[in-house]
Amino acid sequence: MRTLLVISLILLGGCMHAPQTPDISGLWINQAAIDSAAQGRPLLRALDAHGMNLEWNIDTRNGKAQVSNAFELGEGQLLPKAPGAWTVDYNGHGADELRSDGKQLIQLPTERYAGQVFIRPDPPPPSGEKWGTTFRQALNSAYMAGQWKIIEGQGTGNIVVFTADGRVSGLAQNDRYELCLGGDCATQGAGNDTLYLGKGDVGDGWIFVRYGKRLEILKAINLSQPDEIPQLTPGPRRWLLEKR
């Protein structure tokens, strides 16, 4: 009887301590990069300091993992490795290692890249939201969204409103904006932060400088020939805005 009781307790203890695999399905964003930028830092510098990947979309049911960075989207096969551990295989063209405790998604460092930490977006994105846009909207919300006053430039004294979904009002005729997070627009800016301002389908690239609650928007001068890749340098200041 005592032997049966001991065996039962051992089996029960084993069941109680079996490691559980967290459900990592859904979206994860690089919140550390957003928090760093939201302090009023230069944007590209804040993103570079927290890794190149911005957002993960995980589908454990179908064994898929999608990742977006500042200039491309990638997809790999999600392979369970151990409880709380996975490998993302990009069809034999490299792999990433992921870990999670359910609260954070950790991308382990490689020989080329530092490790990164991702969390669930708060609030969660609306149902049906196109993946790859959640990070950008969260960044827009923290970095740009809200009211700004024009201190210098066309419309001095007016209030400019940026929204998380890329709309702007009060800044001349512009009704759309998009921050450059990397890729060609960052290369063309030669390390300067750039953004797109436009109305409808017509717009231009601008260079901006962010320091605390102030935002300078400068004309971008192209130093390249017409048949060359654009190389932009800061020109005259068009607006100076202050966050309210």
Stockholm file with secondary structure:
# STOCKHOLM 1.0

chainA/1-244         MRTLLVISLILLGGCMHAPQTPDISGLWINQAAIDSAAQGRPLLRALDAHGMNLEWNIDTRNGKAQVSNAFELGEGQLLPKAPGAWTVDYNGHGADELRSDGKQLIQLPTERYAGQVFIRPDPPPPSGEKWGTTFRQALNSAYMAGQWKIIEGQGTGNIVVFTADGRVSGLAQNDRYELCLGGDCATQGAGNDTLYLGKGDVGDGWIFVRYGKRLEILKAINLSQPDEIPQLTPGPRRWLLEKR
#=GR chainA/1-244 SS CHHHHHHHHHHHHHHHTCCCCCCCCEEEECHHHHHHHHTTCCHHHHHHTTCSEEEEEEETTTTEEEEEESSCEEEEEEEEEETTEEEEECTTSCEEEEEECSSCEEECCCSSSCCEEEBCCSSCCCTTCCTTSHHHHHHHHHHTCEEEEEEEETTTTCEEEECTTSBEESSTTCCEEEECCSTHHHHHTTTSCEEEEEETTEEEEEEEEEETTEEEEEEEEECSCTTSCCCEEEEEEEEEEEEC
#=GC SS_cons         CHHHHHHHHHHHHHHHTCCCCCCCCEEEECHHHHHHHHTTCCHHHHHHTTCSEEEEEEETTTTEEEEEESSCEEEEEEEEEETTEEEEECTTSCEEEEEECSSCEEECCCSSSCCEEEBCCSSCCCTTCCTTSHHHHHHHHHHTCEEEEEEEETTTTCEEEECTTSBEESSTTCCEEEECCSTHHHHHTTTSCEEEEEETTEEEEEEEEEETTEEEEEEEEECSCTTSCCCEEEEEEEEEEEEC
//
